[in-house]
């Protein structure tokens, strides 16, 4: 650190937690805008650095991902501008259109995740444990079937039914206007 520069405190833990939780979505957003995974890690890193520098501008009442996507979009544009001589697949107008659509879908995805949590609470304890084993811990259907002493295809069918129950529940809540 240079002598005359005041030391600034970094972002608060709540901000870091939101930033960390959004990494997969931001990476996918950047890959979509770049038209591929090449250099997406570098653009994500630049985006993260900008977000950390500007953490104090974030309004906690607004969706974090939408705010972060705006930074990612500018970083993608800057990256594309720096690489103008190389062959580009997407033009800037198309990138802006895709970015706008992905930003809008982020709000919907956040709302649907909240509704999914409501629906998961409606399952019985055994069903929730099975969902957590399969999708939370990533256990294979084969391993769960062995543990339950049931045929693998029967357990796979059970997961299909549970996913369908959850999907119908979420759709029902959306239909009733319960989008969070």
C-alpha positions as CSV (number, residue, x, y, z in Angstrom):
1,X,0.0,0.0,0.0
2,X,1.3,3.5,-0.8
3,X,2.1,5.9,2.0
4,X,-0.5,8.6,1.4
5,X,-3.4,6.5,0.4
6,X,-5.9,5.9,3.2
7,X,-6.6,2.4,4.0
8,X,-10.2,1.4,3.1
9,X,-12.1,-1.3,4.6
10,X,-13.3,-4.1,2.3
11,X,-16.8,-5.1,1.6
12,X,-18.9,-6.4,4.5
13,X,-19.5,-10.1,5.0
14,X,-23.1,-9.9,3.7
15,X,-21.8,-8.4,0.4
16,X,-19.1,-11.0,0.1
17,X,-21.7,-13.8,0.7
18,X,-23.9,-12.4,-2.0
19,X,-21.0,-12.1,-4.4
20,X,-19.8,-15.6,-3.7
21,X,-23.3,-17.1,-4.1
22,X,-23.7,-15.4,-7.5
23,X,-20.5,-16.7,-9.1
24,X,-22.1,-19.5,-11.1
25,X,-24.8,-17.3,-12.4
26,X,-22.4,-14.5,-13.3
27,X,-20.1,-16.9,-15.0
28,X,-23.0,-18.3,-17.1
29,X,-24.1,-14.7,-17.9
30,X,-20.6,-13.8,-19.1
31,X,-20.2,-17.0,-21.1
32,X,-23.6,-16.2,-22.8
33,X,-22.5,-12.7,-23.7
34,X,-19.1,-13.8,-24.9
35,X,-20.6,-16.6,-27.0
36,X,-18.3,-19.1,-25.4
37,X,-16.2,-19.9,-22.3
38,X,-12.9,-18.5,-23.7
39,X,-11.7,-15.7,-21.5
40,X,-14.8,-15.8,-19.3
41,X,-12.7,-16.4,-16.2
42,X,-10.7,-13.3,-16.9
43,X,-13.9,-11.2,-17.4
44,X,-15.5,-12.7,-14.3
45,X,-12.4,-11.8,-12.3
46,X,-12.4,-8.2,-13.6
47,X,-16.1,-8.0,-12.8
48,X,-15.6,-9.2,-9.3
49,X,-12.8,-6.7,-8.7
50,X,-15.1,-3.8,-9.9
51,X,-17.9,-5.1,-7.7
52,X,-15.7,-5.2,-4.6
53,X,-14.4,-1.7,-5.3
54,X,-18.0,-0.4,-5.6
55,X,-19.6,-2.4,-2.9
56,X,-20.8,0.7,-1.1
57,X,-23.0,1.6,-4.1
58,X,-25.1,-1.5,-3.8
59,X,-28.6,-1.0,-2.6
60,X,-29.5,-4.0,-0.4
61,X,-33.2,-3.6,-1.3
62,X,-32.4,-4.4,-4.9
63,X,-31.6,-7.9,-6.3
64,X,-27.9,-8.4,-6.1
65,X,-27.6,-10.4,-9.3
66,X,-29.2,-7.7,-11.5
67,X,-26.8,-5.1,-10.1
68,X,-23.8,-7.5,-10.7
69,X,-25.0,-8.3,-14.2
70,X,-24.7,-4.6,-15.1
71,X,-21.0,-4.6,-14.1
72,X,-20.5,-7.9,-16.0
73,X,-22.1,-6.5,-19.1
74,X,-19.7,-3.5,-19.1
75,X,-16.8,-5.8,-18.5
76,X,-17.8,-8.0,-21.5
77,X,-18.1,-4.9,-23.7
78,X,-14.7,-3.6,-22.6
79,X,-13.2,-7.1,-23.2
80,X,-14.8,-7.2,-26.7
81,X,-13.5,-3.7,-27.5
82,X,-10.0,-4.7,-26.5
83,X,-10.2,-7.8,-28.8
84,X,-11.7,-6.0,-31.8
85,X,-9.1,-7.3,-34.1
86,X,-9.9,-10.9,-33.4
87,X,-12.9,-12.5,-35.1
88,X,-16.1,-11.8,-33.0
89,X,-19.1,-14.0,-33.2
90,X,-21.6,-11.6,-31.6
91,X,-22.1,-7.9,-32.4
92,X,-22.6,-5.4,-29.6
93,X,-26.3,-4.9,-30.3
94,X,-26.9,-8.7,-29.9
95,X,-24.8,-8.8,-26.7
96,X,-26.9,-5.9,-25.3
97,X,-30.1,-7.7,-26.2
98,X,-29.0,-11.0,-24.6
99,X,-27.7,-9.2,-21.5
100,X,-31.1,-7.4,-21.1
101,X,-33.0,-10.7,-21.4
102,X,-30.7,-12.5,-19.0
103,X,-30.9,-9.7,-16.4
104,X,-34.7,-9.8,-16.5
105,X,-34.6,-13.6,-16.1
106,X,-32.4,-13.3,-13.0
107,X,-35.2,-11.7,-11.1
108,X,-37.6,-14.4,-12.1
109,X,-35.1,-17.1,-11.2
110,X,-34.6,-15.6,-7.7
111,X,-38.3,-15.5,-7.2
112,X,-38.8,-19.1,-8.3
113,X,-36.1,-20.3,-6.0
114,X,-37.9,-18.7,-3.1
115,X,-41.1,-20.4,-4.2
116,X,-39.3,-23.7,-4.5
117,X,-38.2,-23.3,-0.8
118,X,-41.8,-22.9,0.1
119,X,-42.8,-26.0,-1.8
120,X,-39.9,-28.0,-0.3
121,X,-41.3,-27.3,3.1
122,X,-44.6,-28.8,2.0
123,X,-43.0,-32.2,1.4
124,X,-42.8,-34.7,4.3
125,X,-39.5,-35.2,6.1
126,X,-38.6,-38.4,4.2
127,X,-39.3,-36.7,0.8
128,X,-37.2,-33.7,1.8
129,X,-34.3,-35.9,2.9
130,X,-34.4,-37.8,-0.4
131,X,-34.4,-34.5,-2.3
132,X,-31.5,-33.2,-0.2
133,X,-29.5,-36.5,-0.6
134,X,-29.9,-36.4,-4.4
135,X,-29.7,-32.7,-5.2
136,X,-28.1,-31.2,-2.1
137,X,-25.3,-33.7,-1.5
138,X,-25.3,-35.0,-5.1
139,X,-25.7,-38.7,-4.2
140,X,-26.3,-41.0,-7.2
141,X,-29.7,-42.6,-7.6
142,X,-28.0,-46.0,-7.5
143,X,-26.5,-45.3,-4.1
144,X,-29.8,-44.1,-2.7
145,X,-31.6,-47.2,-4.1
146,X,-29.0,-49.4,-2.4
147,X,-29.5,-47.6,0.9
148,X,-33.3,-47.9,0.6
149,X,-33.1,-51.5,-0.6
150,X,-35.2,-50.6,-3.6
151,X,-34.7,-51.1,-7.3
152,X,-32.8,-48.2,-8.9
153,X,-35.6,-47.7,-11.5
154,X,-38.2,-47.4,-8.7
155,X,-36.1,-44.7,-7.0
156,X,-35.6,-42.9,-10.3
157,X,-39.3,-42.9,-10.7
158,X,-39.8,-41.5,-7.2
159,X,-37.4,-38.6,-8.0
160,X,-39.4,-38.0,-11.2
161,X,-42.6,-37.8,-9.2
162,X,-41.0,-35.5,-6.5
163,X,-39.7,-33.1,-9.2
164,X,-43.1,-33.1,-10.8
165,X,-44.8,-32.3,-7.4
166,X,-42.4,-29.5,-6.8
167,X,-42.8,-28.1,-10.4
168,X,-46.6,-28.1,-10.0
169,X,-46.4,-26.5,-6.6
170,X,-44.1,-23.7,-7.9
171,X,-46.4,-23.1,-11.0
172,X,-49.4,-23.0,-8.7
173,X,-47.8,-20.4,-6.5
174,X,-46.8,-18.4,-9.6
175,X,-50.3,-18.7,-10.9
176,X,-51.7,-17.3,-7.7
177,X,-49.4,-14.3,-8.0
178,X,-47.1,-15.3,-5.2
179,X,-43.9,-14.4,-7.1
180,X,-41.6,-13.2,-4.4
